């Protein structure tokens, strides 16, 4: 009797509550549970400088998205959390920490680490767990040649890092024709170096010296002495910040002169200039992004507003370098994919990432079938009087190449 009497009332009440709680066009979004991202980043160790820049890029977006209430999924705003772990610049530790983030910290999505080595190990973990990872600092194509379905990279691949410098060099007078190529023996650096060696001949240039060295090698003087003996027009180093600083110091100490010094990673960071002072001048690098690019984003901030937001948040007198920008771009890829999926289901978000094609302040974010962004070009920077100038291509340049580089004794 009691069930029969209250049954119709309960059913009517349920319908009323459902109607009141449903979202219709024009209603304000409600607030849902936080979306938890996990990131194992090099906060200590040999790549801590780059890891710190990575975290800056993530945190810049985090502050922005939460100021707006979070990511909107089906008219529900979800605030965002990022849980960090320090991988100590150790690729194997990075993978262990990513598993911890997924299993123990309940991270729903993974933001990538710093560096190709750590990205490669982390990719194994996210694939095993079926959790999407968007990474911004692992450019080695070897990561993306293993058939993974859950790893996406927003940055241009390794083979683009120094070929733009070769393109620029081919426009200069007198044209440089010989290259000494130095490579750290990690996957990213070797890919950068091989791309230069494969490309140089098409621009009328010859590789006269090519040698790899242990990553993070403390002493590169023997390598520099060997390169000096070949009298190259261009000295290129494919490595990271600490290695670029060491090579530049050794080149000065041993009197290795060249018309162009160009390094894949390092010169774009504030630490390169602060470590070398005036000796950083004239050095070139291939850059994923500079404040001079002219992209017209479809959401988030404009290029100029991004620079202002960075300088304000971090009380910096210098604009962000590309490590910061690409890290923010990784967050934007996740944001837009989640919005497009209308779901927090990892498989649906993965599918939305695979279909993503958006323009951001960082450039176009679109992935090939492997998950890497081959659609965004790079630019060339040069340090002049302690300041970074974009010098190539001419369409975005705010300076001209200072060429040839003066000899060490005449500076």
C-alpha positions, 0 to 999 in steps of 0.5 A, spaced: 500 500 500 505 505 502 509 503 495 503 504 491 501 510 494 508 514 494 510 511 487 507 516 483 509 522 487 516 520 487 516 519 480 513 526 479 518 529 484 524 526 480 521 529 473 521 535 477 528 535 480 531 533 473 527 538 469 530 543 474 537 541 474 538 540 467 542 545 462 539 548 457 541 553 452 543 560 455 543 557 462 550 558 466 555 553 467 555 549 473 561 547 477 564 540 476 569 536 479 576 538 478 580 535 472 587 532 474 593 533 470 599 529 472 606 531 470 613 528 471 618 534 470 625 535 471 625 540 477 632 538 479 638 535 475 642 536 469 636 539 465 632 543 471 633 549 467 629 547 461 624 543 466 623 549 470 621 553 463 616 547 462 613 548 469 612 555 467 608 554 461 604 549 464 602 554 470 601 560 466 595 556 462 593 553 469 592 560 472 588 563 466 584 557 465 582 557 473 581 564 473 575 562 468 572 557 472 576 551 468 575 547 462 567 547 460 565 540 458 557 539 456 556 546 460 559 544 466 566 548 468 571 543 471 577 547 475 584 544 473 589 541 478 596 539 476 600 534 480 607 535 479 613 530 480 620 531 480 623 526 475 630 529 477 632 529 469 632 521 469 628 518 464 627 511 467 625 515 474 620 519 469 616 513 467 616 510 474 613 517 477 608 517 471 605 510 473 605 513 480 601 519 478 596 515 474 595 509 479 596 513 486 594 520 484 589 519 480 591 523 474 586 523 468 591 526 463 598 527 463 602 533 461 609 531 458 616 531 461 622 535 459 626 532 453 626 526 448 629 521 453 623 522 458 618 523 453 620 516 450 619 512 457 613 516 459 610 514 452 610 507 454 606 508 461 601 512 458 600 507 452 599 501 457 594 505 461 590 508 456 591 515 458 592 521 453 599 524 454 600 531 450 608 533 450 611 539 448 618 538 449 620 531 446 622 532 439 625 526 437 621 522 431 623 515 434 618 517 440 612 517 434 615 511 430 612 506 435 605 506 433 603 509 440 596 511 440 596 516 446 602 520 445 601 527 442 607 532 441 605 539 439 612 541 437 616 541 431 620 535 430 627 534 431 629 534 424 627 541 423 631 544 429 637 546 425 635 546 418 633 553 418 639 555 420 642 552 414 637 555 409 639 562 413 646 561 411 645 559 404 642 567 403 649 570 406 655 573 403 660 570 403 656 564 403 659 559 408 660 552 405 663 547 410 660 545 417 662 541 423 657 537 426 657 536 434 652 531 437 650 529 444 649 521 443 641 522 445 636 520 440 633 527 439 640 530 438 642 525 433 636 526 429 638 533 429 645 532 427 643 527 421 638 532 419 643 537 417 648 532 414 642 529 410 640 536 408 647 540 407 648 538 400 642 541 397 644 548 399 651 547 397 654 545 403 659 540 406 660 536 412 667 536 414 667 534 421 661 530 425 662 527 432 658 525 438 659 525 445 656 523 451 650 527 453 652 532 459 659 531 458 663 536 463 669 536 458 669 537 450 675 540 449 678 534 445 672 535 441 673 542 440 680 541 438 678 536 433 673 540 430 678 546 429 683 542 425 678 542 420 677 550 419 669 550 419 665 556 416 659 553 421 660 550 428 653 546 430 652 543 436 646 538 437 645 538 445 642 541 450 643 547 455 649 545 459 652 542 453 651 548 449 654 553 454 660 548 455 662 548 447 661 555 447 666 556 452 671 551 449 671 554 443 673 561 446 678 557 450 681 553 444 680 559 439 675 555 434 673 561 430 667 560 425 663 564 421 656 561 424 655 558 431 649 555 432 646 550 437 639 546 437 637 547 444 640 553 449 641 559 446 634 561 447 634 560 454 635 566 459 640 562 462 645 561 456 646 569 456 647 569 464 652 564 463 656 566 458 655 574 458 658 577 452 660 571 449 653 569 448 653 574 442 652 572 435 650 565 437 644 562 433 639 557 434 633 554 431 627 556 435 620 553 436 617 560 437 619 567 438 615 573 440 615 575 433 611 570 430 605 572 427 599 567 428 592 569 429 589 564 434 582 562 434 582 562 442 586 563 448 591 569 448 594 573 442 602 573 441 603 579 444 598 578 450 601 572 452 608 575 452 605 580 457 602 575 461 608 571 462 612 578 464 607 579 469 606 573 472 614 571 473 616 579 474 620 578 468 624 583 464 625 578 458 619 575 454 618 567 454 623 563 451 620 557 446 620 552 452 615 556 456 610 557 449 610 550 447 609 547 454 603 552 454 601 550 447 600 543 450 595 545 455 591 548 450 591 542 446 588 538 451 583 544 453 581 544 446 580 536 445 576 536 452 572 541 449 571 538 443 570 531 446 564 533 450 567 528 455 573 526 460 573 519 457 580 518 456 579 514 449 574 520 447 579 525 449 584 521 445 580 521 439 579 528 439 586 530 440 587 525 433 582 530 430 585 536 432 586 542 428 587 549 431 591 555 431 594 558 437 599 563 439 604 558 438 602 556 431 598 550 428 596 544 432 595 538 428 598 531 429 600 526 423 598 519 424 603 518 428 601 523 433 607 529 432 606 536 429 609 536 422 605 542 420 608 548 424 615 551 422 621 554 426 624 560 426 632 562 427 634 567 432 641 570 434 643 573 440 645 580 439 648 585 444 645 580 449 638 580 446 634 575 442 633 577 435 629 573 430 633 573 424 630 568 419 625 567 415 624 575 413 617 575 414 617 575 421 624 577 423 625 583 427 633 583 426 638 582 421 643 576 422 650 579 424 655 576 420 660 573 419 661 572 427 668 576 429 674 572 431 674 571 439 681 575 439 677 581 435 671 581 440 
